[in-house]
Amino acid sequence: EVDPIVASFSGGAVGVISALMVIEINNVEQQEKKRCKYCLGT
């Protein structure tokens, strides 16, 4: 038997972590694009 509170908490934690990972990946990609623009500009 899994406690519903524990199940919802662990599920929410997994969702938050995966969302943060997606945001972090997007930030890295955007920074690389900015860097490329600066490289092309010089």
Contacts in CASP RR format, 6 or more apart in sequence:
PFRMAT RR
TARGET T0000
AUTHOR 0000-0000-0000
METHOD contacts of the structure
MODEL  1
EVDPIVASFSGGAVGVISALMVIEINNVEQQEKKRCKYCLGT
END
